[in-house]
């Protein structure tokens, strides 16, 4: 994967996390929204670990 592709994927994952943060703020008691937000964080974490070689 090229550096540009990596940056694009990280950018998209960060936008997804930010969108889910807004969703959680709008529906703090909705477990489905919380699970989606958790999934977005796990996806970003996995991508960052892969890039870091961890």
Secondary structure, 3 states (H helix, E strand, C coil): CCHHHHHHHHHHHHHHHHHHHHHHHHCCCCHHHHHHHHHHHHHHHHHHHHHHCC
